[in-house]
Amino acid sequence: MAVAAAAVIVPLGVFFFVSGLIVNLIQAILFVVVRPFSKNTYRRINRMVAELLWLELVWIVDWWAGVKVQLYTDPETLEMMGKEHALVIANHKSDIDWLIGWVFAQRSGCLGSTLAVMKKSSKFLPVIGWSMWFSEYLFLERSWAKDESTLKFGLERLKDYPLPFWLALFVEGTRFTQAKLLAAQEYASSNGLPVPRNVLIPRTKGFVTSVSHMRSFVPAIYDMTVAIPKTSTPPTMLRLFKGQPSVVHVKVKRYLMKDLPETDEAVAQWCKNLFVAKDELLDKHKSSDSFPDSELHDIGRPVKSLMVVVCWASLLVFGTLKFLQWSNLFSSWKGFLVTGVCLGVVTVLMQIMIQFSQAERSNPSKVAPSRTSNGELDKKK
C-alpha cells in the first residue's frame, strides 16, 4: 500500500473498524439476549443496527468516491423494489457488485434486510463478515456435496422473515475476469453450448434449489445486469477508499416467481437462457454505452448515509478525546508503541479487505461446470 494511499485509507480503516466493532458487540448482545426469546424481534432490531455499519460503505460509494450508479428499469419494477421479498441474481462484473446492490437496497428501504449467498471464508472477515453472520447471510464452501444441505436449511429459515428482504445469488459462481471468460469459452465450444462474450456460464444447482424452496413465500426474481461504460474505470475497493469516482450502469428486470417453469430441469434451462440473453444485452451496451431499451431513473444520493457517518465521527472523536484525557496514552513511549501497533493492525486488516474483494484473487479453477463420473453436468451454484 503506497504511503499516499495509506494516509487516506488508514484513518478510514480506524473509523470503520472501531464503529464496526461497536456494531458487532451490539449484535452479539442482541443474539444472546433477544434472539432466544423472539427471533423476529431480533431480526427487526438487528436490521436497524446492521444499517449503522452498512450505511458507512454506502457513504463511501455515494459521498466519498462519488460513484454514479445509473438505474435502467421499468416503472413497475421500480415501484415494487423494497416492498416484497425477492431473489436477486446478477452477472458478477466488478469487485464491488455486492456493494452496488446495497446502494439499490438502501434506496429501496431494505438495506438492513439484504442478504446474500457468499463463500464461507467471508464470514471470518473482521467486522464486515461478523456482521453478515449475525444478519443471517448464507455461507457456502463451493462444494455441492457440502453446500446442498446448508443452502436448503438457510432458505427454509427465511420463510418467517418479518420484513421484505433481498437474497443475492451470483449464479456464475465467481467474479468475471478475462482468464475465466477464456476458460468458459473453451468449455462452451467443446460442449456445443452458446459461447459467452461478456458473462460466464451459470451454475444452476444453487439457483434451482433457491427457486424450489422460495416459490411459496418469495414472489419475484430481480435480474440485474451490471455494465461499466467505456468512458469509466471499473470501481474497486481500493479506488473507493482513495475517493476515485466511477460510473456503473445497472438494468433491473422483475420476473414473477410463479411464471417460472415447474421442473428443476426447466428452471435450470430458464437460468441458462437468461444469461444468453444477458450476454446479448451487454453486447448492445458496448455499442451504445447504455441500455437503450430501458428507462433511466435517477436514484439520487440520499443524505441518510452522510448523517450516519457524521454522527459516528462525532461520537468517536468525543470518545477518543475522553479516552486520551483519562489514559494519558501519549505520556510515555509505551503509549506511542501501543498506538503504532493498533494502526499497523488496521493497515493489515484494510489490506486484507481490499485483496479479498479483488476479482483476480478469486478462485479461478471453477469457471465452468464440470462433468461428473456419469457424464452429467455438475453446476455447483
C-alpha positions in Angstrom: 0.0 0.0 0.0 1.6 3.3 -1.1 2.2 6.0 1.6 -0.2 8.5 0.0 -2.9 5.9 -0.2 -2.3 4.7 3.4 -2.6 8.3 4.6 -6.3 8.2 3.4 -7.1 4.5 3.9 -5.8 4.1 7.4 -8.0 6.8 9.0 -11.0 5.4 7.2 -10.0 2.0 8.4 -9.8 3.1 12.0 -13.2 4.7 11.7 -14.7 1.7 10.0 -13.3 -1.0 12.4 -13.9 0.9 15.6 -17.5 1.7 14.7 -17.9 -1.8 13.3 -16.7 -3.5 16.5 -19.3 -1.4 18.4 -22.0 -2.7 15.9 -20.7 -6.3 16.3 -20.9 -6.0 20.1 -24.5 -4.8 20.0 -25.3 -7.6 17.5 -23.7 -10.2 19.8 -25.7 -8.9 22.8 -28.9 -9.0 20.8 -28.1 -12.5 19.6 -27.7 -13.8 23.2 -30.4 -11.7 25.0 -33.2 -11.2 22.4 -33.0 -14.0 19.8 -33.6 -17.0 22.1 -37.0 -15.4 23.1 -38.1 -13.8 19.8 -36.3 -14.4 16.5 -38.4 -11.9 14.7 -37.8 -9.2 17.3 -34.1 -9.8 17.0 -34.3 -9.6 13.2 -36.2 -6.2 13.3 -33.7 -4.7 15.8 -30.7 -6.2 14.0 -31.8 -4.7 10.7 -31.5 -1.2 12.2 -28.2 -2.0 13.9 -26.7 -3.5 10.8 -27.6 -0.5 8.8 -25.4 1.6 11.0 -22.5 -0.3 9.6 -23.7 -0.9 6.0 -24.5 2.8 5.6 -20.8 3.7 6.1 -20.0 1.7 2.9 -22.9 3.3 1.1 -21.5 6.7 2.1 -18.1 5.7 0.7 -19.8 5.0 -2.7 -22.1 8.0 -2.7 -20.2 10.7 -1.0 -16.5 9.8 -0.6 -15.8 8.3 -4.0 -18.8 9.9 -5.8 -19.6 6.7 -7.8 -22.5 7.4 -10.1 -24.9 4.4 -10.2 -27.4 4.7 -13.0 -30.6 2.5 -12.9 -32.3 1.3 -16.0 -35.7 -0.3 -15.4 -39.4 -0.1 -15.9 -41.8 1.9 -13.6 -43.5 -1.3 -12.2 -40.2 -2.8 -11.1 -39.1 0.5 -9.6 -42.4 0.7 -7.7 -42.0 -2.9 -6.2 -38.4 -2.7 -5.2 -38.2 -2.9 -1.4 -41.8 -3.8 -0.9 -41.5 -7.6 -1.4 -39.2 -10.5 -0.8 -37.0 -11.1 -3.8 -34.3 -13.4 -5.1 -31.7 -11.2 -6.8 -29.4 -12.6 -9.5 -26.8 -10.7 -11.4 -23.7 -11.0 -13.6 -20.6 -10.7 -11.4 -18.9 -7.9 -13.4 -16.9 -5.9 -10.8 -15.2 -6.3 -7.4 -18.0 -4.4 -5.7 -21.2 -5.7 -7.3 -22.4 -6.6 -3.8 -21.9 -3.0 -2.7 -23.8 -1.7 -5.8 -26.6 -4.0 -4.7 -26.5 -2.4 -1.3 -26.9 1.1 -2.9 -30.1 0.0 -4.5 -31.3 -1.7 -1.3 -30.7 1.5 0.6 -32.7 3.5 -1.9 -35.5 0.9 -1.7 -35.5 0.9 2.1 -34.4 -2.7 2.8 -30.6 -2.3 3.3 -30.7 -3.9 6.7 -32.6 -7.0 5.5 -30.5 -7.5 2.4 -28.8 -11.0 2.4 -26.5 -12.9 0.1 -25.1 -16.3 -0.6 -21.4 -16.0 -0.1 -18.3 -18.1 0.2 -17.6 -19.5 3.7 -14.4 -17.5 4.2 -16.3 -14.3 4.0 -17.8 -14.7 7.5 -14.3 -14.6 9.0 -13.6 -11.1 7.8 -13.3 -8.8 10.8 -16.3 -6.6 11.4 -18.0 -6.9 8.0 -18.0 -10.8 7.9 -19.1 -11.0 11.5 -22.0 -8.6 10.9 -23.1 -10.6 7.9 -23.1 -13.7 10.1 -25.3 -12.0 12.7 -27.6 -10.9 9.8 -28.1 -14.5 8.6 -26.2 -14.4 5.3 -25.8 -17.9 3.8 -22.2 -19.1 3.6 -21.2 -21.9 1.3 -17.9 -23.9 0.7 -18.3 -24.2 -3.1 -18.7 -27.9 -2.8 -22.3 -29.0 -3.7 -21.9 -32.2 -1.6 -21.4 -30.0 1.5 -23.4 -26.9 0.4 -26.7 -28.5 -0.6 -28.0 -29.1 2.9 -26.6 -25.8 4.1 -28.4 -23.8 1.4 -31.7 -25.6 1.9 -31.5 -25.0 5.7 -30.7 -21.4 5.2 -33.5 -20.8 2.7 -36.0 -22.7 4.9 -35.0 -20.3 7.7 -36.2 -17.3 5.7 -39.8 -18.4 5.5 -40.8 -16.4 8.5 -38.6 -13.4 7.9 -40.8 -10.5 9.1 -39.7 -7.8 6.7 -39.1 -7.5 2.9 -35.7 -9.0 2.1 -33.5 -9.4 -0.9 -31.3 -12.5 -1.2 -28.5 -12.1 -3.7 -27.1 -15.1 -5.6 -24.3 -14.8 -8.1 -25.1 -17.8 -10.3 -21.8 -17.5 -12.2 -20.2 -18.7 -9.0 -17.1 -16.4 -9.3 -16.2 -12.9 -10.4 -15.7 -12.1 -14.1 -12.1 -11.9 -15.4 -10.7 -12.3 -18.9 -8.9 -15.5 -17.9 -12.2 -17.0 -16.6 -14.0 -15.9 -19.7 -11.5 -17.7 -22.0 -11.9 -20.9 -19.9 -15.7 -20.6 -20.2 -15.5 -20.0 -23.9 -13.3 -23.0 -24.4 -15.7 -25.2 -22.3 -18.7 -23.9 -24.2 -17.1 -24.6 -27.6 -16.1 -28.1 -26.7 -19.6 -28.9 -25.4 -21.8 -27.4 -28.1 -23.1 -24.5 -25.8 -23.6 -20.9 -26.7 -20.1 -19.2 -26.4 -20.3 -16.3 -24.0 -18.6 -13.0 -24.7 -19.5 -10.9 -21.6 -20.6 -13.4 -18.9 -19.5 -16.7 -17.5 -21.6 -19.9 -17.7 -24.1 -20.0 -14.9 -24.0 -22.8 -12.3 -27.7 -23.6 -11.9 -27.8 -26.0 -8.9 -27.9 -23.3 -6.3 -30.4 -21.3 -8.4 -32.7 -24.3 -8.9 -32.6 -25.1 -5.2 -33.4 -21.5 -4.3 -36.4 -21.3 -6.6 -37.7 -24.6 -5.4 -37.6 -23.6 -1.8 -38.6 -19.9 -2.2 -41.6 -20.3 -4.6 -44.1 -20.3 -1.7 -43.0 -17.1 0.0 -40.9 -15.1 -2.4 -43.0 -13.5 -5.2 -40.2 -12.2 -7.5 -36.8 -12.5 -9.1 -34.8 -9.4 -9.8 -32.4 -9.9 -12.7 -29.6 -7.2 -12.5 -27.3 -6.7 -15.5 -24.2 -4.7 -14.5 -22.1 -2.9 -17.1 -19.3 -0.4 -17.0 -19.3 2.4 -19.6 -16.3 2.6 -21.9 -15.6 6.1 -20.5 -15.3 4.9 -16.9 -12.8 2.9 -14.9 -14.2 -0.1 -13.2 -14.7 0.5 -9.5 -12.7 -1.4 -6.9 -12.5 -1.3 -3.1 -9.1 0.4 -3.4 -10.5 3.1 -5.8 -13.4 3.7 -3.4 -11.1 4.2 -0.4 -9.0 6.6 -2.5 -12.0 8.6 -3.3 -11.8 7.9 -7.1 -15.2 8.1 -8.9 -16.6 5.6 -11.4 -19.9 5.1 -13.3 -21.9 1.9 -13.2 -24.9 1.1 -15.3 -27.4 -1.4 -13.9 -30.5 -2.8 -15.7 -33.1 -4.4 -13.4 -35.9 -6.6 -14.7 -38.5 -8.2 -12.5 -39.8 -11.7 -13.1 -42.7 -13.3 -11.2 -41.6 -16.5 -9.4 -45.0 -18.1 -10.3 -44.2 -17.7 -14.0 -41.1 -19.9 -13.9 -41.2 -23.5 -15.1 -42.2 -26.2 -12.7 -39.5 -28.8 -13.1 -35.9 -28.4 -11.9 -34.5 -29.1 -15.4 -36.7 -26.4 -16.9 -35.7 -23.9 -14.2 -32.1 -24.6 -14.9 -32.6 -24.1 -18.6 -34.5 -20.8 -17.9 -31.4 -19.6 -16.0 -29.1 -20.5 -18.9 -31.3 -18.8 -21.4 -31.4 -15.7 -19.2 -27.6 -15.5 -19.3 -27.6 -16.0 -23.0 -30.0 -13.0 -23.3 -27.9 -11.1 -20.8 -24.8 -11.7 -22.9 -26.6 -10.2 -25.9 -27.8 -7.3 -23.8 -24.2 -6.5 -22.8 -23.2 -6.5 -26.5 -25.8 -3.8 -27.1 -24.5 -1.9 -24.1 -21.0 -2.0 -25.5 -22.1 -0.4 -28.8 -24.3 2.3 -27.2 -22.8 2.8 -23.7 -26.4 2.5 -22.3 -29.4 0.2 -22.1 -31.4 2.0 -24.8 -34.5 -0.3 -24.5 -35.0 0.7 -20.8 -35.9 3.9 -19.0 -33.2 5.7 -17.0 -34.2 6.6 -13.4 -32.5 9.0 -11.1 -31.9 7.2 -7.8 -30.4 10.3 -6.2 -27.9 10.5 -3.4 -29.8 10.4 -0.1 -28.3 12.2 2.9 -29.0 9.4 5.4 -25.6 7.7 5.0 -23.9 11.1 5.3 -25.8 11.8 8.5 -24.9 8.4 10.0 -21.2 8.9 9.2 -21.3 12.4 10.7 -22.9 11.0 13.9 -20.4 8.2 14.1 -17.5 10.6 13.6 -18.8 12.9 16.3 -19.2 10.0 18.7 -15.8 8.5 18.0 -13.9 11.9 18.2 -15.6 12.7 21.5 -14.9 9.2 22.8 -11.2 9.4 21.7 -10.7 12.7 23.4 -12.2 11.5 26.6 -10.1 8.3 26.5 -6.9 10.3 25.9 -7.7 12.6 28.8 -8.3 9.6 31.1 -5.5 7.4 30.0 -2.6 9.9 29.3 -1.8 7.5 26.4 0.9 9.7 24.9 2.7 10.5 28.2 5.1 7.6 27.7 6.8 5.7 24.9 4.6 2.7 25.7 1.5 4.7 24.6 3.1 5.6 21.3 4.1 2.0 20.8 0.5 0.7 21.5 -0.9 3.3 19.1 1.6 2.3 16.4 0.7 -1.4 16.8 -3.0 -0.6 16.6 -2.5 1.4 13.4 -0.4 -1.4 12.0 -3.2 -3.9 12.7 -5.7 -1.7 11.0 -3.4 -1.3 8.0 -3.1 -5.0 7.6 -6.9 -5.6 8.0 -7.6 -3.0 5.4 -5.1 -4.6 3.0 -6.8 -8.0 3.6 -10.2 -6.5 3.0 -9.1 -4.9 -0.3 -7.3 -8.0 -1.5 -10.3 -10.2 -0.6 -12.5 -8.1 -2.9 -10.3 -8.3 -5.9 -11.5 -10.5 -8.8 -8.1 -11.6 -9.8 -7.6 -13.2 -6.4 -10.9 -15.1 -6.5 -10.8 -18.8 -7.2 -10.2 -19.3 -11.0 -10.4 -23.1 -11.0 -14.2 -23.4 -11.2 -15.2 -21.1 -14.1 -17.4 -23.6 -15.9 -19.5 -26.6 -14.9 -17.5 -29.8 -14.7 -18.7 -33.3 -15.6 -19.4 -36.0 -13.0 -18.3 -39.5 -13.5 -21.6 -40.5 -15.2 -21.2 -37.6 -17.7 -23.8 -35.3 -16.2 -23.0 -31.6 -15.8 -22.2 -30.6 -12.3 -23.3 -27.0 -11.9 -22.4 -26.0 -8.4 -24.1 -22.7 -8.0 
